[in-house]
């Protein structure tokens, strides 16, 4: 299916895959290549001690070669070819790969999950088992911070856990053992691409002095986040006006009370006009952390904009999902960030689009330069509007 040519320290091997793993290992050994197939990266360069060349006259092989990445190795490629070479629906396989955006062997495998054990409906865990353990003792580990990293970075850390690691060095002050409560305070580093992780307590060192591999750590952490989120709501006045092509718009502003019946339609319009990337995190998709210890980036999972009828009038609402609570300083920064998005970012983009209604085309603005405009916590907004309502009666 695919011809492989390997040059290693003056030695050379030409072979064709797929073949049985032990046969491939035997060929490498016979050629004097003392690197195992899982160590032979397919995108090697002249600076490496070895070079790997791939070529084929097989159309499916060509498609596979085109979709390989720097991290793929010869063993994985051999295993992939072993399964796909036996397939009777090669044309369908080629179409699936070509129509996808996968760029690695694991990505190709996921397209055909029913054919590969690691992507089948059976649960597969990457872990280590002790032989005849006399006790399975554990201690509590409090995750002070979780850091997602690329698959390549994660592999580098797990293959050399005693090597100094900048991520650990930057966060060693939050890792320690609390003897009073018999608990470790730890850092979680997880593979954002494939999900496994390691829990680290460096004890003041720059490397993983104490560590444990955790299968599916990303899923565990995301489930924790989803069940420990607090909801924080901000409100602001909005303006709805007849769609016009030239400013000023003062004479075209519609009454928010009269437009209350359009709340659901406006929210559908907002969702449809958001970018797909904004659907999960809303305004937080555009947030740029100020540093590794940015509390907003760490705690605020999402911030979505909608309209609701409050005291009979359409009102702008930002609903934020937050882990724990923000400090007063971070809360002020987060509020300022949201105001900036309403005035110059997300809000400005929405305002430039118009929505068709029974009363004509309308624009929706979440921001105004009027001094009375403000984005405030929901309780403050409700209190202020109730007082204004009572005063007007």
MILUMSE-649920 format. One record per residue: residue in one letter; x, y, z of N, C-alpha, C in turn. Coordinates in steps of 0.2 Angstrom, whole numbers, padded with zeros to 4 digits, always signed. Each point is the difference from the previous one (the first is absolute). Layout:
! residues N
AXYZXYZXYZ;...
! end
This chain:
! residues 393
X+0004-0006+0000-0004+0006+0000+0004+0006+0000;X+0005+0001+0005+0005+0005+0000+0007-0002+0001;X+0004+0002-0004+0007-0002+0000+0004+0005+0005;X+0004-0002+0004+0004+0003+0005+0007+0000-0001;X+0004+0005+0000+0007+0000-0001+0003+0004+0006;X+0005-0004+0004+0002+0003+0006+0008+0000-0001;X+0003+0006+0001+0007+0000+0001+0002+0002+0007;X+0005-0004+0003+0001+0002+0007+0008-0002+0001;X+0004+0006+0001+0007-0001+0002+0004-0005-0005;X-0001+0002-0007+0003-0004-0005-0004-0007-0002;X-0005-0001+0004-0003-0007-0002-0007+0002-0003;X-0003-0005-0004-0005+0002-0004-0005-0006+0000;X-0007+0001+0000-0005-0005-0001-0005+0003-0004;X-0002-0005-0005-0006+0001-0004-0005-0005+0001;X-0006+0001+0002-0005-0005+0001-0007+0003-0002;X-0005-0004+0000-0006+0001-0002-0005-0001+0006;X-0004+0004+0002-0005-0001+0005-0007+0000-0003;X-0005-0003+0003+0000-0003+0007+0003-0007+0001;X+0003-0001+0006+0002-0007+0001-0001-0001+0008;X+0001-0006+0002-0001-0001+0007+0006+0003+0004;X-0002+0003+0006+0004+0004+0004+0007-0003+0001;X+0000-0007+0002+0006-0003+0002+0004-0001-0007;X-0003-0001-0005+0004+0000-0007+0003+0007-0001;X-0003+0005+0001+0003+0007-0001+0006+0001+0005;X-0001-0002+0006+0005+0001+0005+0006-0005-0002;X-0001-0006-0003+0006-0004-0002+0003+0003-0006;X-0003+0003-0004+0003+0003-0006+0004+0006+0002;X-0002+0004+0005+0004+0006+0002+0006-0003+0004;X+0000-0005+0004+0005-0003+0003+0005-0003-0005;X-0002-0003-0005+0004-0003-0005+0004+0005-0004;X-0003+0006-0001+0003+0005-0004+0005+0004+0005;X+0000-0002+0006+0005+0004+0005-0003+0007+0002;X-0007+0000+0000-0003+0006+0002-0003-0001+0007;X+0004+0002+0005-0002-0002+0007-0005+0005+0003;X-0004+0004-0004-0006+0003+0003-0006-0003-0001;X-0004-0001+0005-0007-0003-0001-0004+0004-0005;X-0005-0004-0003-0004+0004-0005-0004+0005+0003;X-0002+0000+0007-0004+0006+0003+0005+0006+0001;X+0006-0001-0001+0005+0006+0001+0001+0003-0007;X-0002-0003-0005+0002+0003-0007-0006+0004-0002;X+0001+0007+0001-0005+0005-0003+0000+0000-0007;X-0006+0001-0003+0000+0000-0007+0002+0006-0004;X+0000+0006+0004+0002+0006-0003+0007+0002+0003;X+0004-0004-0001+0007+0001+0002+0003+0005-0004;X+0006+0003+0002+0004+0005-0004+0007-0001+0000;X+0004+0003-0003+0007-0001-0001+0004+0001+0007;X-0003+0003+0004+0003+0001+0007+0000-0006+0004;X-0005-0004-0001-0001-0007+0003+0006-0005-0002;X+0000-0005+0004+0005-0005-0001-0002-0005-0006;X-0007+0001-0001-0003-0004-0005-0004+0004-0005;X-0002-0003-0006-0004+0002-0005-0005-0005-0002;X-0006+0002+0000-0006-0005-0002-0003+0003-0007;X+0000-0004-0005-0003+0002-0006-0006-0005-0001;X-0006+0003-0003-0006-0004-0001-0002+0001-0007;X-0002-0005-0004-0002+0001-0007-0005-0006-0001;X-0004+0001-0005-0005-0005-0002-0003+0001-0006;X-0002-0005-0003-0004+0000-0007-0008-0001+0002;X-0001-0001+0006-0007-0002+0002-0004+0007+0002;X-0006+0001-0003-0003+0006+0001-0002+0001+0008;X-0002-0005+0003-0002+0001+0007+0006+0001+0004;X+0006-0003-0002+0006+0002+0004+0002+0007-0001;X-0001+0003-0006+0002+0007-0002-0004+0004+0005;X-0007-0001+0001-0004+0004+0004+0003+0000+0007;X+0002-0006+0003+0002-0001+0006+0006+0004+0001;X+0005-0001-0004+0006+0004+0000-0001+0007+0001;X-0004+0003-0004-0002+0007+0000-0002+0003+0006;X-0004-0005+0004-0003+0002+0007+0004-0001+0006;X+0007-0002-0001+0004-0001+0006+0002+0006+0003;X+0002+0000+0007+0003+0006+0003+0006-0002+0003;X+0004+0005+0003+0006+0000+0003+0001-0006+0005;X-0006-0001+0004+0001-0004+0006-0002-0007-0002;X-0002-0002-0006-0002-0007-0002+0007-0004+0000;X-0001-0006+0001+0006-0005+0000-0001-0006-0004;X+0005-0004-0002+0000-0005-0004-0005-0006+0002;X+0000-0001+0007-0004-0005+0003-0007+0001-0001;X-0002+0007+0001-0007+0002-0001-0002-0001-0007;X+0004+0002-0005-0001+0000-0007-0001-0007-0002;X+0004-0005+0003-0001-0007-0002-0006-0003+0002;X-0002+0002+0007-0006-0002+0002-0006+0002-0004;X+0000+0007-0002-0005+0003-0004-0001-0004-0006;X+0006-0001-0004-0001-0003-0006-0002-0008+0000;X+0002-0003+0006-0002-0007+0001-0008-0001+0000;X-0003+0005+0003-0008+0000+0000-0003+0002-0007;X+0003+0006-0002-0004+0003-0006+0002-0004-0007;X+0006-0004+0000+0002-0004-0006-0005-0006-0001;X-0003-0002+0006-0005-0006-0001-0007+0003-0001;X-0001+0006-0001-0007+0003-0001-0002-0002-0007;X-0007-0001+0000-0003-0001-0007-0003+0006-0003;X+0000+0005+0004-0003+0007-0002+0005+0005+0000;X+0005-0001-0004+0006+0005+0000-0002+0007-0003;X-0005-0001-0005-0002+0007-0003-0004+0004+0005;X-0004-0003+0004-0003+0003+0005+0004+0003+0006;X+0005-0004+0001+0005+0003+0005+0004+0006-0002;X+0002-0001-0007+0004+0006-0003-0005+0006+0000;X-0006+0000-0001-0005+0006-0001+0000+0002+0008;X-0001-0004+0004-0001+0003+0007+0006+0004+0003;X+0006-0003-0002+0006+0004+0002+0001+0006-0004;X-0001+0000-0006+0000+0006-0004-0005+0005+0002;X-0006-0002+0002-0005+0005+0002+0001+0003+0007;X+0005-0003+0004+0001+0002+0006+0006+0005+0001;X+0001+0003+0006+0006+0004+0001+0005-0003+0004;X+0000-0007+0001+0005-0003+0004+0007+0001-0002;X+0004+0000+0004+0007+0001-0001+0005-0004+0004;X-0002-0006+0002+0004-0005+0004-0003-0007-0001;X+0004-0005+0002-0003-0007+0000-0005-0001+0005;X+0000+0003+0006-0006-0001+0005-0006+0003-0003;X+0001+0006-0004-0006+0003-0003-0003-0004-0005;X+0004-0004-0004-0003-0005-0005-0003-0005+0003;X+0003-0003+0006-0003-0005+0004-0007+0001+0002;X-0001+0007+0003-0006+0002+0002-0006+0000-0005;X+0002+0001-0006-0005+0000-0005-0003-0007-0001;X+0004-0005+0001-0002-0007+0000+0000-0004+0006;X-0003+0003+0005+0001-0002+0007-0002-0007+0001;X-0005-0002-0004-0002-0007+0001+0005-0005-0002;X+0005+0002-0003+0006-0005-0003+0006+0000+0005;X+0000+0005+0005+0006+0000+0004-0002-0001+0007;X+0004-0004+0004-0002-0002+0007+0000+0007+0004;X+0005+0004-0001+0001+0006+0005-0006+0005-0001;X-0003-0001-0006-0006+0005-0001-0006-0004-0001;X-0001-0006+0003-0006-0004-0001-0005+0002+0006;X-0005-0003+0001-0005+0001+0005+0002-0003+0007;X+0006-0003+0000+0003-0002+0006+0005+0005+0003;X-0001+0001+0006+0004+0005+0004+0008-0002+0000;X+0004+0004-0002+0007-0001+0000+0004+0005+0004;X+0003-0003+0005+0004+0005+0005+0007-0001-0001;X+0004+0006+0000+0007+0000+0000+0002+0000+0008;X+0003-0005+0003+0001+0000+0007+0006-0006+0001;X+0002+0000+0006+0005-0006+0002-0004-0004+0005;X+0002-0006+0000-0003-0005+0005+0006-0003+0004;X-0002+0000+0007+0005-0003+0004-0001-0008+0001;X+0005-0004+0000-0001-0007+0000-0001-0002+0008;X-0005-0003+0001-0002-0003+0007+0001+0006+0005;X-0004+0005-0001+0001+0005+0005-0003-0002+0007;X+0004+0002+0005-0003-0002+0007-0004+0005+0003;X+0000+0006-0003-0004+0006+0002-0001+0005-0006;X-0005+0003-0001-0001+0005-0004-0002+0007+0004;X+0006+0003+0002-0001+0005+0004+0000+0007-0004;X-0004+0005+0002+0000+0006-0003+0000+0006+0005;X+0001+0006-0003+0000+0006+0004-0004+0005-0004;X-0003+0004+0004-0004+0006-0004+0004+0005-0003;X-0001+0001-0006+0004+0005-0004-0005+0006-0002;X+0001+0006+0002-0004+0006-0001+0003+0003-0006;X-0003+0001-0006+0002+0003-0006+0000+0007+0001;X+0005+0003+0001+0001+0008+0000-0001+0003-0006;X+0002-0004-0006+0000+0003-0006+0001-0005-0006;X-0004+0001-0005+0000-0005-0006+0003+0003-0006;X+0005-0003-0003+0003+0003-0006-0001-0005-0006;X-0004+0002-0005+0000-0004-0006+0006+0001-0005;X+0003-0005-0002+0006+0001-0005-0001-0005-0006;X+0004+0001-0005-0001-0003-0006+0002-0008+0001;X-0001-0004-0005+0001-0007+0001+0008-0001+0000;X+0003+0004-0004+0008-0001-0001+0003+0003+0007;X-0003+0005+0003+0003+0002+0006-0001-0005+0006;X-0006-0002+0000-0002-0005+0005+0005-0006+0000;X+0001-0003-0006+0004-0005-0001+0007+0001+0002;X+0003+0006-0001+0006+0002+0002+0001+0000+0008;X-0005+0002+0003+0000+0000+0008-0001-0007+0002;X-0004-0004-0002-0001-0006+0002+0006-0005-0001;X+0004+0001-0005+0005-0004-0002+0006+0002+0004;X+0001+0006+0003+0005+0002+0004-0002+0004+0006;X-0004-0003+0005-0003+0004+0005+0005+0003+0005;X+0006-0003+0000+0005+0003+0004+0004+0006-0003;X-0001+0002-0006+0003+0005-0003-0003+0007+0002;X+0003+0005+0001-0002+0007+0002-0005+0002-0005;X-0006+0002+0002-0006+0002-0004-0002+0007+0001;X+0000+0005-0004-0002+0006+0001-0007+0001+0003;X-0005-0004-0002-0007+0000+0002+0000-0001+0008;X+0004-0005+0002+0001-0002+0007+0003+0005+0004;X+0006+0003-0003+0004+0005+0003-0005+0006+0002;X-0004+0002-0005-0004+0006+0000-0005+0000+0006;X-0002-0007+0001-0006-0001+0005+0002-0003+0006;X+0007-0001+0002+0002-0004+0005-0002+0003+0007;X-0002+0006+0000-0002+0004+0006-0007-0003+0003;X-0004-0002-0005-0007-0003+0002+0000-0007+0002;X+0006-0003-0001+0000-0008+0001+0004-0001+0007;X-0004-0004+0004+0003-0001+0007-0004-0006+0003;X+0003-0003+0006-0004-0005+0003-0002+0003+0007;X-0007-0001+0001-0003+0003+0006+0000-0006+0005;X+0005+0000+0005+0000-0005+0005-0006+0000+0005;X-0003+0005+0001-0005+0001+0005-0006-0004-0003;X-0002+0001-0006-0006-0003-0003+0002-0006-0005;X+0007-0002+0000+0002-0006-0004-0002+0001-0007;X+0001+0006-0003-0002+0001-0007+0006+0003-0004;X+0000-0002-0006+0005+0003-0005-0004+0006-0004;X+0004+0005-0001-0003+0006-0004+0004-0001-0006;X-0003-0001-0006+0003-0002-0006-0001+0004-0006;X+0004-0001-0005-0002+0003-0007-0002-0006-0004;X-0005+0001-0004-0002-0005-0005+0002+0003-0007;X+0004-0004-0004+0002+0001-0007-0004-0005-0004;X-0004+0002-0005-0003-0005-0004+0001+0001-0007;X-0001-0005-0004+0001+0000-0007-0007+0002-0003;X+0000+0006-0003-0006+0003-0002-0003-0004-0007;X+0004-0004-0003-0002-0003-0006-0002-0007+0001;X+0003-0004+0005-0002-0007+0001-0003-0001+0007;X+0001+0005+0005-0004+0000+0006+0004-0003+0006;X+0005-0004+0000+0003-0002+0006+0004+0005+0003;X+0002-0001+0007+0004+0006+0003+0004-0003+0006;X+0004+0004+0003+0004-0002+0006-0001+0005+0005;X-0001-0002+0006+0000+0004+0006+0007+0001+0003;X+0002+0006+0001+0007+0001+0003+0000+0004+0006;X+0004-0002+0005+0002+0004+0006+0007+0000+0000;X+0003+0006-0002+0007+0000-0001+0004+0001+0006;X-0003+0002+0006+0004+0001+0006+0005+0005+0000;X-0002+0005-0004+0005+0006-0001+0005-0001-0006;X+0000-0006-0003+0005-0001-0005-0003+0002-0007;X+0004+0000-0005-0002+0002-0007-0002-0006-0004;X+0000-0006+0003-0002-0006-0004-0006-0003+0004;X-0002-0006-0003-0006-0003+0004+0003-0005+0005;X+0001+0003+0006+0003-0004+0005-0005-0006+0003;X-0006+0002+0000-0005-0005+0001-0005+0001-0005;X-0002-0006-0003-0005+0001-0006-0004-0007-0001;X-0005+0001-0003-0005-0006-0001-0003+0001-0007;X+0000-0005-0004-0003+0000-0007-0008-0001+0002;X-0004+0004-0004-0007+0000+0001-0004-0001-0006;X-0002-0006-0002-0004-0001-0006-0006+0005-0001;X-0001+0003-0005-0006+0004-0002-0001+0006+0005;X+0006+0002+0002+0000+0006+0004-0004+0006-0002;X+0000+0001-0007-0003+0006-0003-0008-0001+0001;X-0003-0006-0001-0007-0001+0001-0002+0001+0008;X+0005-0003+0004-0002+0001+0007+0000+0007+0002;X+0005+0004-0002+0000+0007+0002-0005+0004-0003;X-0002-0001-0007-0006+0003-0003-0006-0001+0004;X-0001-0007+0002-0006-0001+0003-0001+0003+0007;X+0006+0001+0003+0000+0004+0007-0002+0007-0002;X+0003+0003-0005-0001+0007-0001-0008+0001-0001;X-0003-0005-0004-0007+0001-0002-0004-0001+0006;X+0002-0003+0005-0004-0001+0006+0001+0004+0006;X+0005+0005-0001+0002+0004+0005+0000+0008-0003;X-0004+0001-0004-0001+0007-0003-0005+0004+0003;X+0002+0006+0002-0005+0005+0002-0002+0004-0006;X-0006+0003+0001-0003+0004-0006+0000+0007+0003;X+0003+0004-0004+0000+0007+0001-0003+0004-0005;X-0005+0005+0001-0003+0003-0005+0001+0008+0001;X+0001+0003-0006+0000+0007-0001-0005+0003-0004;X-0003+0006+0001-0005+0002-0004+0002+0007-0003;X-0003+0002-0005+0001+0007-0003-0006+0002-0004;X-0001+0006-0001-0005+0003-0005+0002-0002-0007;X-0005-0001-0004+0002-0001-0007-0005+0005-0004;X+0003+0001-0006-0004+0004-0005-0002-0004-0006;X-0006+0000-0002-0003-0003-0006-0002+0006-0005;X+0002+0000-0006-0002+0005-0004-0001-0002-0007;X-0004+0004-0004-0001-0002-0007+0006+0000-0004;X+0001-0005-0004+0006+0000-0004+0001+0005-0005;X+0005+0004+0001+0002+0006-0005+0007-0001-0002;X+0001+0004-0006+0006-0001-0003+0005+0006+0002;X-0003+0005+0003+0004+0006+0001-0002+0002+0007;X+0005+0002+0004-0001+0003+0007-0002+0007-0001;X-0004+0004+0005-0001-0003+0007-0006-0004+0000;X-0001-0004+0005-0006-0005+0001-0005+0002+0005;X+0001+0006+0003-0004+0002+0006-0007+0000-0001;X-0002+0002-0006-0007+0000-0002-0003-0007-0001;X+0004-0005-0001-0002-0007-0002+0000-0005+0006;X+0001+0002+0006+0000-0004+0006-0007-0003+0002;X+0000-0006+0001-0007-0003+0001-0001-0001+0008;X-0006-0001+0002-0001+0000+0007+0001-0008+0002;X+0005+0000+0005+0002-0007+0002-0006-0004+0003;X-0005+0003+0003-0006-0003+0002-0004-0003-0005;X-0001+0004-0006-0003-0002-0006+0003-0006-0003;X+0007-0001+0001+0003-0005-0004+0001-0006+0005;X-0003+0000+0006+0001-0006+0004-0002-0007-0003;X-0005+0000-0004-0002-0006-0003+0005-0003-0005;X+0005+0004-0002+0005-0003-0004+0006-0003+0003;X+0000-0001+0007+0006-0002+0003+0003-0007-0002;X-0005-0005-0001+0003-0006-0003+0003+0000-0007;X-0004+0004-0004+0003+0001-0007+0007+0004+0000;X+0000+0005+0004+0007+0003+0001+0005-0004+0002;X-0001-0005+0005+0005-0004+0003+0002-0005-0006;X-0005-0003-0004+0002-0004-0005+0004+0003-0005;X-0002+0007-0001+0004+0004-0005+0008+0001+0002;X+0000+0001+0007+0007+0001+0003+0004-0007-0001;X-0003-0005+0001+0003-0007+0000+0002-0001-0007;X-0004+0001-0005+0001-0002-0007+0006+0005-0003;X+0001+0006+0003+0005+0004-0002+0006+0000+0003;X+0000-0004+0006+0007-0001+0003+0004-0005-0004;X+0007+0001+0000+0004-0005-0003-0001-0007+0003;X+0001-0005-0003+0000-0007+0003+0005+0000+0006;X+0005+0003-0001+0005-0001+0006-0002+0004+0006;X-0005+0004-0001-0003+0004+0006-0005-0004+0004;X-0003-0005-0003-0006-0004+0003+0002-0003+0007;X+0006-0002+0000+0002-0004+0007+0001+0005+0005;X+0004+0005-0001+0003+0005+0005-0002+0007+0000;X-0004+0002-0006-0002+0007-0001+0005+0005+0000;X-0001+0005+0004+0005+0005+0000+0007-0002+0002;X+0001-0005+0004+0006-0003+0003+0004-0003-0006;X-0003-0001-0006+0004-0003-0005+0005+0005-0002;X-0001+0007+0001+0004+0005-0002+0005+0003+0005;X-0001-0003+0006+0004+0002+0006+0008-0002-0001;X+0004+0004+0001+0007-0001+0000+0003+0001+0007;X+0003-0006+0003+0002+0001+0007+0006+0004+0001;X+0001+0004+0005+0005+0004+0001+0006-0003+0003;X+0000-0006+0002+0006-0004+0002-0003-0007+0002;X+0005-0004+0003-0002-0007+0002-0004+0000+0006;X+0000+0005+0004-0004+0000+0006-0007+0004-0001;X-0002+0001-0006-0006+0004-0001-0006-0003+0003;X-0003+0003+0005-0006-0003+0003-0006-0001-0004;X-0001+0005-0005-0006+0000-0004+0001-0006-0005;X+0006-0001-0003+0001-0005-0005-0001-0007+0004;X+0002-0001+0006+0000-0006+0004-0007-0001+0002;X-0004+0005+0002-0007-0002+0003-0006+0001-0004;X+0000+0005-0005-0006+0002-0004+0000-0005-0006;X-0005-0005+0000+0000-0004-0005-0004+0003-0006;X-0005+0004+0001-0004+0002-0006-0003+0007+0002;X-0002+0004-0005-0004+0006+0001-0004+0001-0006;X-0007-0002+0000-0004+0001-0005-0005+0006+0000;X-0002+0003-0005-0004+0006+0000-0007-0002-0003;X-0005+0002+0003-0007-0001-0002-0004+0006+0002;X-0006+0000-0002-0005+0005+0003-0006-0003+0004;X-0002+0003+0005-0006-0002+0004-0004+0005+0001;X-0006-0001+0002-0005+0005+0002+0000+0001+0007;X+0002+0005+0002+0001+0002+0008-0004+0006+0001;X-0005+0000+0005-0004+0005+0001-0004+0003-0006;X-0002-0005-0005-0004+0002-0006+0004+0002-0005;X+0007+0001+0000+0004+0002-0005+0005-0004-0002;X+0002+0000-0007+0006-0004-0002+0006+0002+0003;X+0004-0004+0003+0007+0002+0003+0005-0005-0002;X+0006+0003-0001+0006-0004-0001+0002-0004+0006;X+0002-0006-0001+0003-0004+0006+0006-0004-0003;X+0005+0000+0005+0006-0004-0001+0000-0005+0005;X+0000-0007-0002+0000-0005+0005+0007-0003+0000;X+0003+0000+0005+0007-0003+0001+0000-0006+0004;X+0004-0005-0002+0000-0006+0004+0008+0000+0003;X+0000+0000+0007+0006+0001+0003+0001-0006+0005;X+0007-0002+0001+0002-0005+0005+0001+0004+0006;X-0003-0001+0005+0001+0004+0007-0002+0007-0001;X+0004+0004+0002-0001+0007+0000+0006+0004-0002;X-0001+0006-0003+0005+0005-0002+0002+0005+0006;X+0006+0001+0000+0002+0006+0005-0003+0006-0003;X+0000+0005+0005-0003+0007-0002+0004+0003-0006;X+0006-0001+0000+0004+0003-0005-0001-0004-0007;X-0001-0006+0000-0001-0004-0006-0007+0001-0002;X-0005+0001+0004-0007+0002-0001+0000+0006-0004;X+0003+0005+0002+0000+0007-0003+0003-0001-0007;X+0006-0004-0001+0003-0001-0006-0005-0003-0005;X-0003-0006+0003-0005-0003-0005-0006+0004-0002;X-0002+0004+0004-0006+0005-0002+0003+0004-0005;X+0006+0003+0001+0003+0005-0005+0000-0004-0007;X+0003-0006+0001+0000-0004-0007-0006-0001-0003;X-0005-0001+0004-0007-0001-0004-0003+0006-0003;X+0002+0006+0004-0003+0006-0003+0004+0002-0006;X+0007-0002-0001+0003+0001-0006-0002-0004-0005;X-0002-0006+0001-0003-0005-0005-0007+0003-0003;X-0004+0003+0005-0006+0002-0002+0000+0007-0004;X+0005+0004+0001+0001+0006-0003+0004+0000-0007;X+0005-0004+0000+0005+0000-0006+0001-0007-0003;X-0002-0006+0004+0001-0006-0003-0006-0004-0002;X-0002-0005+0004-0006-0004-0002-0006+0005-0001;X-0001+0005+0004-0006+0004+0000+0000+0004-0006;X+0006+0003-0002+0000+0004-0006-0002-0004-0007;X+0003-0007+0000-0001-0004-0005-0008-0002-0001;X-0003-0001+0006-0007-0001+0000-0004+0006-0002;X+0002+0006+0002-0004+0006-0002+0000+0001-0008;X+0005-0002-0003+0001+0001-0007-0005-0005-0004;X-0003-0004+0003-0004-0005-0004-0007+0002+0002;X-0005-0002-0005-0007+0002+0001-0004-0006+0000;X-0006+0000+0004-0004-0005+0001-0007+0001-0003;X-0003-0004-0004-0007+0001-0003-0005-0002+0005;X-0005+0005+0001-0005-0001+0004-0007+0002-0003;X-0006-0001+0003-0006+0003-0003+0000+0007+0000;X+0004+0004+0004+0000+0007+0000+0006+0003-0004;X+0003-0004-0004+0005+0002-0004+0007-0003+0002;X+0005+0003-0003+0007-0003+0002+0002+0004+0006;X+0003-0003+0005+0003+0003+0006+0007-0002+0001;X+0003+0005+0004+0007-0002+0002+0000+0000+0008;X+0004-0004+0003+0000-0001+0007+0007+0003+0003;X+0000+0004+0005+0006+0003+0003+0000-0001+0007;X+0006-0004+0002+0001-0001+0007+0003+0005+0004;X+0002+0006-0004+0004+0005+0003-0002+0007-0002;X+0001+0005+0005-0002+0007-0002+0005+0004+0003;X+0001+0006-0003+0005+0005+0003-0004+0004+0005;X-0006-0001+0001-0004+0004+0005+0003-0001+0007;X+0000+0005+0004+0003-0001+0007-0004-0004+0004;X-0006-0001-0002-0004-0005+0005+0001-0007-0002;X+0003-0002-0005+0002-0007-0002+0005-0002+0005;X-0001-0007+0002+0005-0003+0004-0001-0007+0000;X+0005-0004+0001-0001-0008+0000+0001-0001+0008;X-0005-0003+0003+0001-0001+0007-0003-0007+0002;X+0002-0002+0006-0003-0007+0002-0007+0000+0000;X-0004-0005-0001-0007-0001-0001-0003+0003+0006;X+0002-0002+0006-0003+0003+0006+0000+0007+0001;X+0005+0004-0002+0000+0007+0000-0004+0003-0005;X+0000-0003-0006-0005+0002-0006-0007-0001+0002;X-0002-0005+0003-0007-0001+0002-0002+0005+0006;X+0005+0001+0004-0001+0005+0006-0001+0007-0003;X+0004+0002-0004+0000+0007-0003-0007+0001-0004;X-0002-0005-0004-0005+0000-0004-0007+0000+0004;X+0000-0004+0005-0006+0000+0005-0001+0007+0003;X+0006+0003+0002-0001+0007+0003-0002+0005-0005;X+0002-0001-0006-0002+0005-0005-0007-0001-0002;X-0002-0006+0000-0007-0002-0001-0005+0003+0005;X+0002-0001+0006-0004+0003+0006+0000+0007+0000;X+0005+0003-0002+0000+0008+0000-0004+0003-0006;X-0001-0004-0005-0004+0002-0006-0007-0001+0001;X-0002-0004+0005-0007-0002+0002-0003+0006+0004;
! end
